[in-house]
Each structure stands twice: as structure tokens, then as C-alpha cells.
Amino acid sequence: KEKVEITKEQRTLMKVIVDAYSTHQIPQDVAKKLLQEQYSADENFLLLTEMATSQVQVLVEFTKNIPGFLSLDREDQIALLKGSAVEAMFLRSAQVFSRKMPSGQTEVLEERIRKSGISEEFIIPMFNFYKSIVSLHMVQEEQALLTTITILTPDRPYVKDQQAVERIQETMLELLRKLCVLQRPQEPQYFARLLGRLTELRTLSHYHAEMLTSWRTNDHKFTPLLCEIWDVQ
Ligand SMILES: O=C(NC1CCCCC1)[C@H](C1CCCCC1)n1c(-c2ccc(-c3ccccc3)s2)nc2ccccc21
């Protein structure tokens, strides 16, 4: 039986990542807004672009706290941010959706999102992903590390020094692996299941541009930052 132990430096690394992850959250809570009232498809599209714009800014701040990220080549830092922003957005959305809410609220939230203006064909894969995240019952350490591992994906477009990214990602993968073994000794496959979600996340993220252009609104207006990140307009 493997004796798994978190080293002192891994504990420090864990604390830095989790603190940064919980500090750099979206200011106003989108779930609360959506539960307060029913918005039109146009209002929902505007809400999404506002939330997404602030999420990208939050993501940039978060990555500055990932040990080693700022020592990467500057252009590679941009390539990693650009390459992971959509996945980070869906992952964060799934985590917002999986939050414990007073009974019946999750169903209301689901209904509001279904009717938000997103075209039907994307609702099923999106909620399949959200429900697969809900079913993992991740703790915040796992959520923070999973987002970090997503950002540190070496094979994003235009990354030059993939080895340098791989080295940092491996540190995070090893830490997450140990956490999963310690957290769920009776579920040896749990770590593999977590990583499997990243594959689902990448597939879902392939549809993001189409999801936006097919949104039931007359005015698909994007901020310059989102045009950069979302490959639209
Ligand atoms: O605000 C949101 N998400 C924030 C993004 C930044 C991080 C915090 C969450 C939207 C709202 C949906 C309803 C209409 C308003 C916007 N949202 C989504 C998305 C559905 C489609 C999405 C998308 C992203 C990129 C490209 C193409 C499509 S995100 N899933 C949610 C699950 C739970 C709570 C909100 C959720």
C-alpha cells in the first residue's frame, strides 16, 4: 500500500494556489442575479459578456499567483491565458452551478440557463458537463488545482517552450494526485476521473464561438478583450 504524504513545500504550494483561487473570484455573483429575476435573451447575452470579461481579468490575476508562471516566456504566458480562458470559464461556471444551494434553487438556476438564449443543441452537452462536475463533489483544493492544470496545458497554440510549461504542470498534477489519494482512499480512480473531466471540458469549449453567434439575440456585441479570447467578430 503506497504511503502518500504531502511534503512541506507541497503544502505551501497548495495554500498559495487555494488562496489565490478564492481571492480572485468574480465580484458580483451571477447565480444570485439569475435567481433574482428572469432576464431576456438580450439581457442574458449582455450579462454573459460582462461576466466573461471580468472572469478573464480575474484569470490573469490568478495566474500571476501560480508559482513559476511569471518565469515563463512572456509570449507563452499570453498563449496559455488565451488558450485556457474559455475552458476556465466553463469550469468556473460548472463550479458555480455545483455550489450547494437552498433546495429547489439549483433547478431554478438550471431553468434560467436553459432559457437564457443559448441555442438548444448546446444545452445538453453543457449540462452533461456541469452534472459530471457536480457528481464529483470536488473540494476547493481540487477545484483550484484543476483550473491551474487547465491553464498549464503545454500544447496550447503558439506555446514555444512546452517543456517549461510541462514542468510546472507536472508539479500540480503530482500534488493533485496525492490530494485525491488522501482525500478519497476508497476511490483509487478518483484522480483519473478528475482529469477525464478536462477532456470533456476541452470538447465542450470547441463549441464556444458557435454558442455565442447562435445566441438568440439581435445584437451580438463583444468587448475587444472577448474578441481576442472568443475568436468572434
Ligand atoms: O455568467 C455565466 N457564467 C459565468 C462565466 C464567468 C465565470 C462565472 C460564471 C453564464 C450565464 C448563463 C445564463 C445567461 C447569463 C450568463 N453561465 C453559464 C454559461 C453558459 C454559456 C457560457 C459560455 C461561455 C463562453 C462562451 C460561450 C458560452 S457560460 N453557465 C453557468 C452556470 C452557472 C451560473 C452561470 C452560468
The ligand as an SDF file (V2000), in Angstrom:
LIG
                    3D

 36 41  0  0  0  0  0  0  0  0999 V2000
  -22.4990   34.0740  -16.3950 O   0  0  0  0  0  0  0  0  0  0  0  0
  -22.2740   32.9460  -16.7560 C   0  0  0  0  0  0  0  0  0  0  0  0
  -21.1360   32.2830  -16.4670 N   0  0  0  0  0  0  0  0  0  0  0  0
  -20.0630   32.9500  -15.7510 C   0  0  0  0  0  0  0  0  0  0  0  0
  -18.8420   32.9990  -16.6620 C   0  0  0  0  0  0  0  0  0  0  0  0
  -17.6460   33.5320  -15.9040 C   0  0  0  0  0  0  0  0  0  0  0  0
  -17.4110   32.7580  -14.6300 C   0  0  0  0  0  0  0  0  0  0  0  0
  -18.6260   32.7370  -13.7220 C   0  0  0  0  0  0  0  0  0  0  0  0
  -19.8360   32.1820  -14.4570 C   0  0  0  0  0  0  0  0  0  0  0  0
  -23.2940   32.1550  -17.5620 C   0  0  0  0  0  0  0  0  0  0  0  0
  -24.7110   32.7670  -17.5610 C   0  0  0  0  0  0  0  0  0  0  0  0
  -25.6780   31.7890  -18.2310 C   0  0  0  0  0  0  0  0  0  0  0  0
  -27.0880   32.3690  -18.2850 C   0  0  0  0  0  0  0  0  0  0  0  0
  -27.0900   33.7180  -19.0180 C   0  0  0  0  0  0  0  0  0  0  0  0
  -26.1200   34.6840  -18.3630 C   0  0  0  0  0  0  0  0  0  0  0  0
  -24.7270   34.1140  -18.2970 C   0  0  0  0  0  0  0  0  0  0  0  0
  -23.3090   30.7740  -17.0640 N   0  0  0  0  0  0  0  0  0  0  0  0
  -23.0510   29.7140  -17.8460 C   0  0  0  0  0  0  0  0  0  0  0  0
  -22.6510   29.7770  -19.2280 C   0  0  0  0  0  0  0  0  0  0  0  0
  -23.3820   29.4010  -20.3150 C   0  0  0  0  0  0  0  0  0  0  0  0
  -22.7010   29.5620  -21.5450 C   0  0  0  0  0  0  0  0  0  0  0  0
  -21.4440   30.0930  -21.3590 C   0  0  0  0  0  0  0  0  0  0  0  0
  -20.5000   30.4180  -22.4120 C   0  0  0  0  0  0  0  0  0  0  0  0
  -19.2070   30.8390  -22.0680 C   0  0  0  0  0  0  0  0  0  0  0  0
  -18.3150   31.1360  -23.0870 C   0  0  0  0  0  0  0  0  0  0  0  0
  -18.6970   31.0220  -24.4360 C   0  0  0  0  0  0  0  0  0  0  0  0
  -19.9780   30.5930  -24.7480 C   0  0  0  0  0  0  0  0  0  0  0  0
  -20.8850   30.2950  -23.7400 C   0  0  0  0  0  0  0  0  0  0  0  0
  -21.1220   30.3550  -19.7020 S   0  0  0  0  0  0  0  0  0  0  0  0
  -23.1610   28.5760  -17.1730 N   0  0  0  0  0  0  0  0  0  0  0  0
  -23.4790   28.9130  -15.8880 C   0  0  0  0  0  0  0  0  0  0  0  0
  -23.6820   28.1160  -14.7710 C   0  0  0  0  0  0  0  0  0  0  0  0
  -23.9920   28.7230  -13.5650 C   0  0  0  0  0  0  0  0  0  0  0  0
  -24.0840   30.1360  -13.4790 C   0  0  0  0  0  0  0  0  0  0  0  0
  -23.8790   30.9360  -14.6190 C   0  0  0  0  0  0  0  0  0  0  0  0
  -23.5730   30.3190  -15.8040 C   0  0  0  0  0  0  0  0  0  0  0  0
  1  2  2  0
  2  3  1  0
  2 10  1  0
  3  4  1  0
  4  5  1  0
  4  9  1  0
  5  6  1  0
  6  7  1  0
  7  8  1  0
  8  9  1  0
 10 11  1  0
 10 17  1  0
 11 12  1  0
 11 16  1  0
 12 13  1  0
 13 14  1  0
 14 15  1  0
 15 16  1  0
 17 18  1  0
 17 36  1  0
 18 19  1  0
 18 30  2  0
 19 20  2  0
 19 29  1  0
 20 21  1  0
 21 22  2  0
 22 23  1  0
 22 29  1  0
 23 24  1  0
 23 28  2  0
 24 25  2  0
 25 26  1  0
 26 27  2  0
 27 28  1  0
 30 31  1  0
 31 32  1  0
 31 36  2  0
 32 33  2  0
 33 34  1  0
 34 35  2  0
 35 36  1  0
M  END
$$$$
